[in-house]
Amino acid sequence: MREEKRKVHHKVYRVVDVQVIGPYRLRVMFDDDTVQEIDFRPVLKGPIYGALLDERLFNQVTIDPEAHTLVWPNGADFDPETLHDWPKYEESMRQMAQRWAQDEKKAA
């Protein structure tokens, strides 16, 4: 008997509003009325996200009109599902950021 291939579908979330609520902190609203308040400071490491430690740059966050996610002028962005389900992804994002920081130290 052949196994049927199962298609994995995940919900596509759209960011509809963003507000800066503190240093490196954003309130992100989604099209399903979910709201996440996210402290990004722990993940601001590496060549792309590390640049956002410049608070003036961080505060220039906008919503990409096509991808409906957060974007910054330096090209940094986050997957909307990650933002929507931040509590689920926060620890893995912090771990990735630590690896980026270690890679930067090795390269220096």
C-alpha positions in Angstrom: 0.0 0.0 0.0 1.3 3.4 -1.0 1.7 6.1 1.6 -0.1 9.2 0.8 2.0 12.3 0.8 0.7 14.7 3.4 0.9 18.4 2.6 1.9 20.5 5.5 0.0 23.7 5.6 0.7 26.5 8.0 -1.4 29.6 8.5 -0.2 32.7 6.7 -0.3 35.6 9.1 -0.2 39.3 8.1 1.1 42.1 10.2 -1.4 44.9 10.1 0.1 47.3 12.6 3.3 47.9 14.6 4.1 50.3 17.4 7.4 51.0 19.1 6.6 50.6 22.8 10.1 50.9 24.3 13.8 50.4 23.5 13.9 47.4 21.1 10.3 46.5 22.0 7.4 46.4 19.6 3.7 45.7 19.8 2.8 43.8 16.7 -0.8 43.3 15.5 -2.0 40.6 13.1 -4.9 40.1 10.8 -6.4 37.5 13.1 -6.5 40.1 16.0 -3.5 38.5 17.8 -1.2 41.0 19.4 2.4 40.2 20.5 4.6 42.5 22.5 8.2 41.5 21.7 11.5 42.5 23.2 13.9 42.0 20.3 17.1 43.0 22.2 18.1 39.3 22.9 18.1 38.5 19.2 19.8 41.6 17.9 23.1 39.9 17.0 24.9 39.0 13.8 25.5 41.1 10.7 21.8 41.9 9.8 20.0 42.0 13.2 23.0 43.3 15.1 22.8 46.6 13.2 19.3 47.1 14.8 21.1 47.8 18.1 21.3 51.3 16.7 18.0 52.4 18.2 17.4 55.0 15.5 17.5 52.2 12.9 15.4 49.8 15.0 12.7 52.5 15.3 12.5 52.8 11.5 10.6 49.5 11.4 7.8 49.4 8.8 5.4 46.8 7.4 6.3 45.3 4.1 3.3 45.9 1.8 3.8 42.6 -0.1 5.1 40.2 2.6 3.0 41.8 5.4 5.8 41.4 7.9 8.2 43.7 9.8 11.1 45.1 7.8 13.9 47.6 8.4 15.9 49.8 6.0 19.0 47.5 6.3 17.1 44.5 4.9 16.4 42.8 8.3 13.0 41.1 8.5 11.2 38.4 10.4 8.9 35.6 9.2 5.3 36.7 10.1 4.6 33.2 11.6 7.6 33.6 13.9 6.3 37.0 15.1 2.8 35.7 15.5 3.8 32.7 17.5 6.8 34.4 19.3 6.5 32.5 22.6 6.9 29.3 20.6 10.0 30.6 18.7 11.6 32.9 21.2 14.1 30.5 22.7 15.3 29.1 19.4 15.7 32.7 18.1 17.8 33.5 21.2 19.9 30.4 20.6 20.4 31.4 16.9 21.4 34.9 17.9 24.0 33.5 20.3 25.5 31.4 17.4 25.6 34.5 15.2 27.5 36.4 18.0 30.0 33.5 18.3 30.5 33.4 14.5 31.2 37.1 14.5 33.8 36.7 17.3 35.5 33.9 15.4 35.6 36.0 12.2 37.1 39.0 13.9 
